[in-house]
Amino acid sequence: MKAPSRLQALIDEGLIDTVVRQLMSGKEAMVYVVRCGDDTRCAKVYKEATHRSFRQAVDYTENRKVKNTRQARAMAKGSKFGRESQEAAWQSAEVDALYRLAAVGVRVPKPYNFHEGVLLMELVCNQDGDAAPRLNDVQFTRDEALAHHATLLTEVVRMLCAGVVHGDLSEFNILLAADGPVIIDLPQAVDAAGNNHAKRMLLRDVDNLRDFFGRVNPHLLPTRYGEEIWGLYESGALTPETPLTGQFVRKTGSVDLGGVMREIDDTREEEAQRRLRMGGR
């Protein structure tokens, strides 16, 4: 196929040879299958993220570093330069997270290059060598649901031990490769220690996995892995090898009513956003 203009720069630079086909079109990016010498890879071409709300942007970008104070001021003012800087930071967050997580063995696509708003990375394939499907498009047995859930919990823990929370983990951004699930779509990844919303996002990620696989294997529905994982993380006891039980007992003490109300408001907004996202897929 004819190379889209955004990919022509990579051809001119010798980073890719040909564009094979379009693989996916989403709200945030267009993904293409490309050839690089003898290798088949994928190229993620980012779109302007005009669909994200201001509140979402603040939650995800809290404490993210920018190159200089001029960028920070422009982003705060919402100027054209500020919006461009914010979008560049959003894209760079995924690139940085992929390199960081791949280095510690998390099951994510291997990144190769990032050039002119295009992320070149591994093409995740199924057992037939074709592009791997999303979990949402696959049917599982009860045993398979249990096994994939356990694998992904291990990856969530490994990510958290590396200081990263995915922030939007669900069946729509996990691929089923020939050797098991692979986590994708990380522009909203947050710093576990530096973002005040990290706990809420981690709990939501784990609950999404529980709810999805629990439809096939209801034994997963009563589990509380999210609270258990975060509790171990906060106490400094979490490692990739830490055994998990799925049980959690909340400590008794004084209740922060304001915090509870904020959590309720956040949950309502997240559910509204989830419904919008589901409707747009």
ROBAMAR-500861 format. One record per residue (C-alpha): x, y, z; residue in three letters. Coordinates in steps of 0.2 Angstrom, whole numbers, padded with zeros to 4 digits, always signed. Layout:
BEGIN
XYZALA;...
This chain:
BEGIN
+0000+0000+0000MET;+0005+0018-0002LYS;+0014+0024+0013ALA;+0004+0037+0024PRO;+0013+0054+0025SER;+0017+0052+0043ARG;+0027+0035+0039LEU;+0036+0042+0024GLN;+0048+0051+0035ALA;+0053+0034+0043LEU;+0055+0027+0025ILE;+0066+0042+0020ASP;+0077+0039+0036GLU;+0079+0021+0032GLY;+0070+0015+0048LEU;+0057+0005+0038ILE;+0056-0001+0020ASP;+0038-0003+0016THR;+0021-0002+0023VAL;+0011-0018+0022VAL;-0006-0013+0028ARG;-0016-0004+0041GLN;-0019-0015+0057LEU;-0030-0004+0068MET;-0038+0013+0069SER;-0042+0019+0086GLY;-0045+0036+0095LYS;-0027+0039+0099GLU;-0017+0031+0085ALA;-0017+0022+0068MET;-0007+0006+0068VAL;+0002-0001+0053TYR;+0011-0017+0049VAL;+0028-0012+0041VAL;+0043-0021+0034ARG;+0060-0018+0041CYS;+0073-0028+0031GLY;+0068-0046+0034ASP;+0058-0041+0050ASP;+0039-0037+0051THR;+0035-0024+0064ARG;+0021-0012+0068CYS;+0021+0007+0067ALA;+0010+0017+0079LYS;+0006+0034+0072VAL;-0001+0045+0086TYR;-0016+0056+0083LYS;-0020+0072+0092GLU;-0028+0067+0109ALA;-0043+0079+0108THR;-0055+0066+0115HIS;-0046+0066+0133ARG;-0054+0077+0146SER;-0044+0090+0156PHE;-0048+0080+0172ARG;-0041+0064+0164GLN;-0026+0073+0158ALA;-0022+0080+0175VAL;-0024+0063+0184ASP;-0013+0054+0172TYR;+0001+0068+0170THR;+0002+0073+0188GLU;+0021+0075+0192ASN;+0027+0070+0175ARG;+0043+0079+0170LYS;+0045+0091+0156VAL;+0061+0097+0148LYS;+0060+0115+0154ASN;+0050+0127+0164THR;+0045+0136+0148ARG;+0036+0120+0143GLN;+0028+0118+0160ALA;+0022+0136+0160ARG;+0015+0134+0142ALA;+0006+0118+0147MET;-0002+0126+0162ALA;-0008+0141+0151LYS;-0015+0129+0138GLY;-0006+0139+0124SER;-0004+0131+0107LYS;+0014+0127+0111PHE;+0008+0121+0128GLY;-0004+0109+0120ARG;+0009+0103+0108GLU;+0021+0100+0122SER;+0008+0091+0132GLN;+0004+0079+0117GLU;+0023+0076+0115ALA;+0024+0072+0133ALA;+0009+0060+0132TRP;+0017+0051+0118GLN;+0034+0050+0126SER;+0026+0043+0142ALA;+0022+0027+0132GLU;+0039+0026+0124VAL;+0048+0028+0141ASP;+0036+0015+0149ALA;+0039+0002+0135LEU;+0058+0003+0137TYR;+0057+0003+0156ARG;+0045-0012+0157LEU;+0054-0022+0143ALA;+0070-0020+0152ALA;+0063-0029+0167VAL;+0055-0043+0158GLY;+0037-0036+0158VAL;+0026-0044+0143ARG;+0025-0028+0132VAL;+0029-0026+0114PRO;+0048-0023+0111LYS;+0051-0005+0106PRO;+0063-0001+0092TYR;+0062+0018+0088ASN;+0052+0033+0091PHE;+0053+0046+0077HIS;+0042+0061+0072GLU;+0027+0055+0082GLY;+0028+0037+0076VAL;+0032+0022+0088LEU;+0041+0008+0079LEU;+0039-0008+0089MET;+0037-0027+0089GLU;+0022-0035+0080LEU;+0014-0046+0093VAL;+0008-0062+0084CYS;-0003-0077+0087ASN;+0002-0096+0085GLN;-0001-0094+0066ASP;+0010-0079+0064GLY;-0004-0067+0061ASP;-0007-0051+0072ALA;-0012-0056+0089ALA;-0031-0053+0094PRO;-0036-0043+0109ARG;-0043-0052+0124LEU;-0060-0045+0120ASN;-0061-0055+0104ASP;-0056-0072+0111VAL;-0066-0085+0120GLN;-0059-0094+0134PHE;-0062-0110+0145THR;-0063-0108+0163ARG;-0046-0115+0165ASP;-0039-0103+0152GLU;-0047-0088+0160ALA;-0039-0093+0177LEU;-0022-0095+0169ALA;-0022-0079+0159HIS;-0028-0070+0175HIS;-0014-0076+0185ALA;-0001-0072+0171THR;-0008-0054+0170LEU;-0007-0052+0189LEU;+0011-0057+0188THR;+0014-0043+0175GLU;+0004-0030+0185VAL;+0015-0034+0200VAL;+0031-0034+0190ARG;+0026-0017+0183MET;+0022-0010+0200LEU;+0039-0016+0206CYS;+0047-0006+0192ALA;+0037+0009+0198GLY;+0024+0009+0184VAL;+0005+0008+0184VAL;-0004+0005+0168HIS;-0019+0016+0172GLY;-0031+0009+0159ASP;-0028-0009+0159LEU;-0043-0020+0152SER;-0047-0033+0139GLU;-0046-0020+0125PHE;-0027-0016+0128ASN;-0021-0034+0130ILE;-0016-0045+0116LEU;-0016-0064+0116LEU;+0001-0069+0108ALA;+0006-0087+0104ALA;+0014-0088+0121ASP;+0001-0079+0132GLY;-0005-0061+0135PRO;+0005-0045+0131VAL;+0000-0028+0138ILE;-0001-0014+0126ILE;-0006+0005+0125ASP;+0004+0014+0139LEU;+0003+0033+0135PRO;-0007+0035+0151GLN;+0005+0025+0162ALA;+0009+0034+0179VAL;+0023+0034+0191ASP;+0017+0023+0206ALA;+0026+0034+0219ALA;+0024+0051+0211GLY;+0006+0051+0206ASN;-0008+0053+0220ASN;-0020+0043+0209HIS;-0009+0028+0206ALA;-0018+0018+0220LYS;-0035+0021+0212ARG;-0028+0017+0195MET;-0020+0001+0201LEU;-0036-0005+0209LEU;-0046-0001+0194ARG;-0033-0011+0183ASP;-0034-0026+0193VAL;-0053-0025+0195ASP;-0055-0024+0176ASN;-0045-0040+0175LEU;-0056-0049+0188ARG;-0072-0043+0181ASP;-0067-0049+0163PHE;-0060-0066+0167PHE;-0074-0068+0181GLY;-0087-0069+0168ARG;-0080-0085+0162VAL;-0073-0091+0179ASN;-0084-0084+0193PRO;-0072-0091+0206HIS;-0062-0075+0203LEU;-0076-0063+0207LEU;-0074-0062+0226PRO;-0055-0060+0225THR;-0047-0044+0231ARG;-0030-0044+0223TYR;-0029-0026+0220GLY;-0030-0021+0238GLU;-0018-0035+0242GLU;-0005-0030+0229ILE;-0006-0011+0234TRP;-0005-0015+0253GLY;+0011-0026+0250LEU;+0018-0012+0239TYR;+0015+0002+0252GLU;+0023-0009+0266SER;+0038-0012+0255GLY;+0035-0031+0255ALA;+0030-0033+0236LEU;+0042-0042+0224THR;+0038-0051+0208PRO;+0040-0067+0217GLU;+0028-0063+0232THR;+0014-0076+0233PRO;-0004-0068+0232LEU;-0019-0075+0240THR;-0033-0063+0233GLY;-0038-0059+0251GLN;-0037-0043+0260PHE;-0043-0037+0277VAL;-0045-0018+0278ARG;-0037-0010+0294LYS;-0049-0002+0305THR;-0047+0016+0311GLY;-0054+0033+0308SER;-0063+0036+0292VAL;-0058+0050+0280ASP;-0075+0056+0274LEU;-0069+0068+0262GLY;-0057+0055+0254GLY;-0072+0043+0253VAL;-0083+0056+0244MET;-0068+0059+0232ARG;-0067+0041+0228GLU;-0085+0040+0225ILE;-0085+0054+0213ASP;-0069+0047+0204ASP;-0078+0030+0202THR;-0094+0038+0195ARG;-0083+0048+0182GLU;-0073+0033+0178GLU;-0089+0023+0175GLU;-0096+0036+0163ALA;-0079+0037+0154GLN;-0079+0018+0152ARG;-0097+0018+0145ARG;-0092+0031+0132LEU;-0076+0021+0128ARG;-0086+0005+0126MET;-0099+0014+0115GLY;-0085+0020+0104GLY;-0077+0004+0101ARG;
